[in-house]
Amino acid sequence: MGIKLKASYETEIYISQGGYLVIHQVNGLGEESRILLSPDQARAVASEISHQLEDTTWWNSVVPEDKSD
């Protein structure tokens, strides 16, 4: 299962009381999406993002959002 957060919705990022990194969005209908990452998962994502940001081709290209979500 994949989760794609919509670029058009405000995104909150915070640490939960349980110590997880939370990425949270509420869509226009009030439906919530949350991604919880453990500290180890958050470190792995941060490390990978650092490497990916060196190659600007993936974030300079426009990819249409999947309307089926």
Biopython code that builds the backbone (N, CA, C, O; Angstrom):
import numpy as np
from Bio.PDB.StructureBuilder import StructureBuilder

atoms = [
    (1, "MET", "N", (0.851, -1.175, 0.000)),
    (1, "MET", "CA", (0.000, 0.000, 0.000)),
    (1, "MET", "C", (0.895, 1.236, 0.000)),
    (1, "MET", "O", (1.850, 1.316, 0.772)),
    (2, "GLY", "N", (0.590, 2.178, -0.849)),
    (2, "GLY", "CA", (1.332, 3.422, -0.904)),
    (2, "GLY", "C", (0.486, 4.575, -0.403)),
    (2, "GLY", "O", (-0.738, 4.572, -0.535)),
    (3, "ILE", "N", (1.144, 5.547, 0.167)),
    (3, "ILE", "CA", (0.458, 6.751, 0.632)),
    (3, "ILE", "C", (1.091, 7.923, -0.095)),
    (3, "ILE", "O", (2.306, 8.115, -0.050)),
    (4, "LYS", "N", (0.255, 8.703, -0.766)),
    (4, "LYS", "CA", (0.740, 9.894, -1.451)),
    (4, "LYS", "C", (0.052, 11.096, -0.834)),
    (4, "LYS", "O", (-1.166, 11.247, -0.932)),
    (5, "LEU", "N", (0.837, 11.948, -0.198)),
    (5, "LEU", "CA", (0.283, 13.164, 0.385)),
    (5, "LEU", "C", (0.120, 14.198, -0.719)),
    (5, "LEU", "O", (1.013, 14.369, -1.549)),
    (6, "LYS", "N", (-0.992, 14.874, -0.732)),
    (6, "LYS", "CA", (-1.287, 15.867, -1.765)),
    (6, "LYS", "C", (-0.515, 17.157, -1.502)),
    (6, "LYS", "O", (-0.510, 17.674, -0.385)),
    (7, "ALA", "N", (0.127, 17.661, -2.532)),
    (7, "ALA", "CA", (0.900, 18.894, -2.404)),
    (7, "ALA", "C", (0.013, 20.098, -2.109)),
    (7, "ALA", "O", (0.492, 21.100, -1.578)),
    (8, "SER", "N", (-1.269, 20.013, -2.443)),
    (8, "SER", "CA", (-2.172, 21.151, -2.279)),
    (8, "SER", "C", (-2.725, 21.295, -0.860)),
    (8, "SER", "O", (-3.372, 22.297, -0.556)),
    (9, "TYR", "N", (-2.484, 20.315, 0.012)),
    (9, "TYR", "CA", (-2.990, 20.391, 1.387)),
    (9, "TYR", "C", (-1.860, 20.764, 2.339)),
    (9, "TYR", "O", (-0.714, 20.349, 2.164)),
    (10, "GLU", "N", (-2.207, 21.554, 3.347)),
    (10, "GLU", "CA", (-1.227, 21.923, 4.361)),
    (10, "GLU", "C", (-0.714, 20.660, 5.054)),
    (10, "GLU", "O", (-1.483, 19.749, 5.361)),
    (11, "THR", "N", (0.575, 20.624, 5.289)),
    (11, "THR", "CA", (1.205, 19.459, 5.914)),
    (11, "THR", "C", (1.841, 19.876, 7.230)),
    (11, "THR", "O", (2.618, 20.830, 7.282)),
    (12, "GLU", "N", (1.505, 19.156, 8.288)),
    (12, "GLU", "CA", (2.125, 19.364, 9.593)),
    (12, "GLU", "C", (3.120, 18.241, 9.839)),
    (12, "GLU", "O", (2.866, 17.087, 9.494)),
    (13, "ILE", "N", (4.246, 18.584, 10.432)),
    (13, "ILE", "CA", (5.235, 17.585, 10.830)),
    (13, "ILE", "C", (5.581, 17.861, 12.279)),
    (13, "ILE", "O", (5.949, 18.978, 12.641)),
    (14, "TYR", "N", (5.458, 16.825, 13.110)),
    (14, "TYR", "CA", (5.738, 16.993, 14.537)),
    (14, "TYR", "C", (6.140, 15.659, 15.148)),
    (14, "TYR", "O", (6.024, 14.614, 14.509)),
    (15, "ILE", "N", (6.610, 15.703, 16.384)),
    (15, "ILE", "CA", (6.965, 14.502, 17.136)),
    (15, "ILE", "C", (5.806, 14.171, 18.065)),
    (15, "ILE", "O", (5.345, 15.023, 18.824)),
    (16, "SER", "N", (5.338, 12.924, 18.001)),
    (16, "SER", "CA", (4.226, 12.498, 18.853)),
    (16, "SER", "C", (4.704, 12.290, 20.286)),
    (16, "SER", "O", (5.905, 12.248, 20.552)),
    (17, "GLN", "N", (3.753, 12.162, 21.200)),
    (17, "GLN", "CA", (4.097, 11.888, 22.590)),
    (17, "GLN", "C", (4.841, 10.567, 22.722)),
    (17, "GLN", "O", (5.640, 10.395, 23.643)),
    (18, "GLY", "N", (4.586, 9.639, 21.816)),
    (18, "GLY", "CA", (5.258, 8.343, 21.848)),
    (18, "GLY", "C", (6.633, 8.345, 21.192)),
    (18, "GLY", "O", (7.308, 7.316, 21.167)),
    (19, "GLY", "N", (7.055, 9.500, 20.656)),
    (19, "GLY", "CA", (8.386, 9.614, 20.074)),
    (19, "GLY", "C", (8.475, 9.338, 18.585)),
    (19, "GLY", "O", (9.571, 9.158, 18.055)),
    (20, "TYR", "N", (7.338, 9.299, 17.900)),
    (20, "TYR", "CA", (7.336, 9.077, 16.455)),
    (20, "TYR", "C", (7.302, 10.409, 15.719)),
    (20, "TYR", "O", (6.701, 11.374, 16.190)),
    (21, "LEU", "N", (7.949, 10.453, 14.560)),
    (21, "LEU", "CA", (7.828, 11.596, 13.668)),
    (21, "LEU", "C", (6.508, 11.425, 12.932)),
    (21, "LEU", "O", (6.270, 10.383, 12.321)),
    (22, "VAL", "N", (5.648, 12.438, 12.984)),
    (22, "VAL", "CA", (4.323, 12.360, 12.373)),
    (22, "VAL", "C", (4.253, 13.355, 11.222)),
    (22, "VAL", "O", (4.601, 14.525, 11.377)),
    (23, "ILE", "N", (3.799, 12.878, 10.070)),
    (23, "ILE", "CA", (3.495, 13.735, 8.926)),
    (23, "ILE", "C", (1.983, 13.666, 8.783)),
    (23, "ILE", "O", (1.425, 12.589, 8.577)),
    (24, "HIS", "N", (1.320, 14.808, 8.893)),
    (24, "HIS", "CA", (-0.143, 14.843, 9.029)),
    (24, "HIS", "C", (-0.750, 15.816, 8.029)),
    (24, "HIS", "O", (-0.253, 16.928, 7.852)),
    (25, "GLN", "N", (-1.827, 15.391, 7.377)),
    (25, "GLN", "CA", (-2.601, 16.249, 6.480)),
    (25, "GLN", "C", (-4.086, 16.022, 6.715)),
    (25, "GLN", "O", (-4.520, 14.930, 7.081)),
    (26, "VAL", "N", (-4.859, 17.093, 6.494)),
    (26, "VAL", "CA", (-6.320, 17.002, 6.487)),
    (26, "VAL", "C", (-6.767, 17.514, 5.124)),
    (26, "VAL", "O", (-6.404, 18.620, 4.725)),
    (27, "ASN", "N", (-7.561, 16.709, 4.403)),
    (27, "ASN", "CA", (-8.004, 17.138, 3.079)),
    (27, "ASN", "C", (-9.220, 18.054, 3.189)),
    (27, "ASN", "O", (-9.688, 18.346, 4.289)),
    (28, "GLY", "N", (-9.719, 18.498, 2.060)),
    (28, "GLY", "CA", (-10.847, 19.418, 2.024)),
    (28, "GLY", "C", (-12.134, 18.863, 2.603)),
    (28, "GLY", "O", (-13.040, 19.628, 2.935)),
    (29, "LEU", "N", (-12.234, 17.547, 2.732)),
    (29, "LEU", "CA", (-13.421, 16.909, 3.306)),
    (29, "LEU", "C", (-13.242, 16.584, 4.786)),
    (29, "LEU", "O", (-14.120, 15.982, 5.404)),
    (30, "GLY", "N", (-12.114, 16.978, 5.346)),
    (30, "GLY", "CA", (-11.853, 16.707, 6.757)),
    (30, "GLY", "C", (-11.259, 15.341, 7.039)),
    (30, "GLY", "O", (-11.085, 14.972, 8.201)),
    (31, "GLU", "N", (-10.943, 14.577, 5.989)),
    (31, "GLU", "CA", (-10.330, 13.262, 6.177)),
    (31, "GLU", "C", (-8.843, 13.437, 6.474)),
    (31, "GLU", "O", (-8.160, 14.226, 5.821)),
    (32, "GLU", "N", (-8.352, 12.699, 7.458)),
    (32, "GLU", "CA", (-6.965, 12.834, 7.890)),
    (32, "GLU", "C", (-6.091, 11.727, 7.319)),
    (32, "GLU", "O", (-6.517, 10.581, 7.174)),
    (33, "SER", "N", (-4.857, 12.102, 7.001)),
    (33, "SER", "CA", (-3.815, 11.140, 6.636)),
    (33, "SER", "C", (-2.652, 11.381, 7.578)),
    (33, "SER", "O", (-2.237, 12.520, 7.792)),
    (34, "ARG", "N", (-2.128, 10.295, 8.143)),
    (34, "ARG", "CA", (-0.973, 10.396, 9.033)),
    (34, "ARG", "C", (0.032, 9.323, 8.657)),
    (34, "ARG", "O", (-0.324, 8.179, 8.378)),
    (35, "ILE", "N", (1.279, 9.716, 8.658)),
    (35, "ILE", "CA", (2.378, 8.775, 8.499)),
    (35, "ILE", "C", (3.206, 8.888, 9.767)),
    (35, "ILE", "O", (3.640, 9.981, 10.132)),
    (36, "LEU", "N", (3.429, 7.769, 10.440)),
    (36, "LEU", "CA", (4.238, 7.743, 11.653)),
    (36, "LEU", "C", (5.530, 7.000, 11.362)),
    (36, "LEU", "O", (5.516, 5.885, 10.840)),
    (37, "LEU", "N", (6.643, 7.629, 11.705)),
    (37, "LEU", "CA", (7.952, 7.025, 11.508)),
    (37, "LEU", "C", (8.661, 6.906, 12.848)),
    (37, "LEU", "O", (8.686, 7.856, 13.630)),
    (38, "SER", "N", (9.232, 5.744, 13.109)),
    (38, "SER", "CA", (10.045, 5.570, 14.314)),
    (38, "SER", "C", (11.306, 6.421, 14.158)),
    (38, "SER", "O", (11.611, 6.861, 13.049)),
    (39, "PRO", "N", (12.039, 6.660, 15.239)),
    (39, "PRO", "CA", (13.284, 7.424, 15.108)),
    (39, "PRO", "C", (14.241, 6.815, 14.072)),
    (39, "PRO", "O", (14.848, 7.548, 13.292)),
    (40, "ASP", "N", (14.378, 5.491, 14.057)),
    (40, "ASP", "CA", (15.262, 4.850, 13.070)),
    (40, "ASP", "C", (14.751, 5.056, 11.647)),
    (40, "ASP", "O", (15.539, 5.309, 10.735)),
    (41, "GLN", "N", (13.449, 4.950, 11.455)),
    (41, "GLN", "CA", (12.874, 5.173, 10.125)),
    (41, "GLN", "C", (13.063, 6.627, 9.695)),
    (41, "GLN", "O", (13.389, 6.893, 8.539)),
    (42, "ALA", "N", (12.861, 7.566, 10.619)),
    (42, "ALA", "CA", (13.029, 8.987, 10.304)),
    (42, "ALA", "C", (14.477, 9.283, 9.916)),
    (42, "ALA", "O", (14.723, 10.046, 8.982)),
    (43, "ARG", "N", (15.437, 8.684, 10.626)),
    (43, "ARG", "CA", (16.851, 8.872, 10.280)),
    (43, "ARG", "C", (17.142, 8.323, 8.879)),
    (43, "ARG", "O", (17.859, 8.950, 8.100)),
    (44, "ALA", "N", (16.586, 7.157, 8.567)),
    (44, "ALA", "CA", (16.806, 6.561, 7.244)),
    (44, "ALA", "C", (16.219, 7.441, 6.142)),
    (44, "ALA", "O", (16.848, 7.637, 5.102)),
    (45, "VAL", "N", (15.017, 7.971, 6.366)),
    (45, "VAL", "CA", (14.384, 8.857, 5.383)),
    (45, "VAL", "C", (15.204, 10.135, 5.225)),
    (45, "VAL", "O", (15.433, 10.585, 4.102)),
    (46, "ALA", "N", (15.646, 10.720, 6.327)),
    (46, "ALA", "CA", (16.443, 11.950, 6.267)),
    (46, "ALA", "C", (17.741, 11.721, 5.494)),
    (46, "ALA", "O", (18.147, 12.563, 4.694)),
    (47, "SER", "N", (18.382, 10.596, 5.731)),
    (47, "SER", "CA", (19.622, 10.275, 5.025)),
    (47, "SER", "C", (19.373, 10.118, 3.530)),
    (47, "SER", "O", (20.130, 10.641, 2.712)),
    (48, "GLU", "N", (18.323, 9.405, 3.179)),
    (48, "GLU", "CA", (18.010, 9.185, 1.764)),
    (48, "GLU", "C", (17.613, 10.489, 1.078)),
    (48, "GLU", "O", (18.009, 10.731, -0.063)),
    (49, "ILE", "N", (16.846, 11.321, 1.751)),
    (49, "ILE", "CA", (16.457, 12.609, 1.164)),
    (49, "ILE", "C", (17.690, 13.457, 0.897)),
    (49, "ILE", "O", (17.784, 14.105, -0.146)),
    (50, "SER", "N", (18.637, 13.459, 1.829)),
    (50, "SER", "CA", (19.877, 14.221, 1.627)),
    (50, "SER", "C", (20.573, 13.794, 0.342)),
    (50, "SER", "O", (21.042, 14.637, -0.422)),
    (51, "HIS", "N", (20.640, 12.494, 0.102)),
    (51, "HIS", "CA", (21.264, 12.002, -1.130)),
    (51, "HIS", "C", (20.427, 12.342, -2.358)),
    (51, "HIS", "O", (20.978, 12.740, -3.384)),
    (52, "GLN", "N", (19.127, 12.195, -2.273)),
    (52, "GLN", "CA", (18.252, 12.453, -3.419)),
    (52, "GLN", "C", (18.232, 13.929, -3.811)),
    (52, "GLN", "O", (18.087, 14.248, -4.991)),
    (53, "LEU", "N", (18.374, 14.827, -2.846)),
    (53, "LEU", "CA", (18.345, 16.257, -3.155)),
    (53, "LEU", "C", (19.552, 16.697, -3.979)),
    (53, "LEU", "O", (19.520, 17.756, -4.606)),
    (54, "GLU", "N", (20.609, 15.896, -3.982)),
    (54, "GLU", "CA", (21.774, 16.206, -4.810)),
    (54, "GLU", "C", (21.442, 16.062, -6.296)),
    (54, "GLU", "O", (22.070, 16.720, -7.127)),
    (55, "ASP", "N", (20.479, 15.226, -6.646)),
    (55, "ASP", "CA", (20.031, 15.028, -8.024)),
    (55, "ASP", "C", (18.713, 15.778, -8.198)),
    (55, "ASP", "O", (17.653, 15.281, -7.816)),
    (56, "THR", "N", (18.784, 16.966, -8.772)),
    (56, "THR", "CA", (17.600, 17.826, -8.855)),
    (56, "THR", "C", (16.616, 17.411, -9.941)),
    (56, "THR", "O", (15.534, 17.993, -10.026)),
    (57, "THR", "N", (16.945, 16.442, -10.765)),
    (57, "THR", "CA", (16.044, 16.095, -11.868)),
    (57, "THR", "C", (14.710, 15.557, -11.383)),
    (57, "THR", "O", (13.691, 15.788, -12.033)),
    (58, "TRP", "N", (14.683, 14.849, -10.265)),
    (58, "TRP", "CA", (13.416, 14.251, -9.815)),
    (58, "TRP", "C", (12.471, 15.277, -9.236)),
    (58, "TRP", "O", (11.260, 15.077, -9.329)),
    (59, "TRP", "N", (12.934, 16.351, -8.653)),
    (59, "TRP", "CA", (12.008, 17.322, -8.081)),
    (59, "TRP", "C", (11.828, 18.562, -8.929)),
    (59, "TRP", "O", (11.005, 19.415, -8.595)),
    (60, "ASN", "N", (12.574, 18.690, -10.019)),
    (60, "ASN", "CA", (12.348, 19.793, -10.954)),
    (60, "ASN", "C", (11.335, 19.430, -12.032)),
    (60, "ASN", "O", (10.804, 20.312, -12.707)),
    (61, "SER", "N", (11.064, 18.143, -12.197)),
    (61, "SER", "CA", (10.085, 17.736, -13.201)),
    (61, "SER", "C", (8.700, 17.710, -12.573)),
    (61, "SER", "O", (8.548, 17.402, -11.391)),
    (62, "VAL", "N", (7.708, 18.032, -13.363)),
    (62, "VAL", "CA", (6.330, 18.051, -12.880)),
    (62, "VAL", "C", (5.708, 16.691, -13.152)),
    (62, "VAL", "O", (5.684, 16.224, -14.290)),
    (63, "VAL", "N", (5.209, 16.063, -12.101)),
    (63, "VAL", "CA", (4.538, 14.775, -12.227)),
    (63, "VAL", "C", (3.086, 14.984, -11.839)),
    (63, "VAL", "O", (2.811, 15.407, -10.716)),
    (64, "PRO", "N", (2.143, 14.699, -12.740)),
    (64, "PRO", "CA", (0.727, 14.905, -12.399)),
    (64, "PRO", "C", (0.308, 14.005, -11.239)),
    (64, "PRO", "O", (0.720, 12.848, -11.156)),
    (65, "GLU", "N", (-0.515, 14.553, -10.349)),
    (65, "GLU", "CA", (-1.004, 13.775, -9.211)),
    (65, "GLU", "C", (-2.025, 12.761, -9.681)),
    (65, "GLU", "O", (-2.804, 13.024, -10.597)),
    (66, "ASP", "N", (-2.014, 11.607, -9.050)),
    (66, "ASP", "CA", (-2.980, 10.548, -9.345)),
    (66, "ASP", "C", (-4.327, 10.967, -8.775)),
    (66, "ASP", "O", (-4.460, 11.130, -7.562)),
    (67, "LYS", "N", (-5.313, 11.140, -9.621)),
    (67, "LYS", "CA", (-6.636, 11.608, -9.185)),
    (67, "LYS", "C", (-7.474, 10.500, -8.559)),
    (67, "LYS", "O", (-8.570, 10.766, -8.067)),
    (68, "SER", "N", (-6.983, 9.267, -8.566)),
    (68, "SER", "CA", (-7.757, 8.154, -8.015)),
    (68, "SER", "C", (-7.666, 8.055, -6.505)),
    (68, "SER", "O", (-8.416, 7.290, -5.899)),
    (69, "ASP", "N", (-6.766, 8.807, -5.877)),
    (69, "ASP", "CA", (-6.595, 8.740, -4.416)),
    (69, "ASP", "C", (-7.743, 9.384, -3.690)),
    (69, "ASP", "O", (-7.756, 9.414, -2.460)),
]
sb = StructureBuilder()
sb.init_structure("model")
sb.init_model(0)
sb.init_chain("A")
sb.init_seg("    ")
for serial, (resi, resn, name, xyz) in enumerate(atoms, 1):
    if name == "N":
        sb.init_residue(resn, " ", resi, " ")
    sb.init_atom(name, np.array(xyz, "f"), 0.0, 1.0, " ", f" {name:<3s}", serial, name[0])
structure = sb.get_structure()
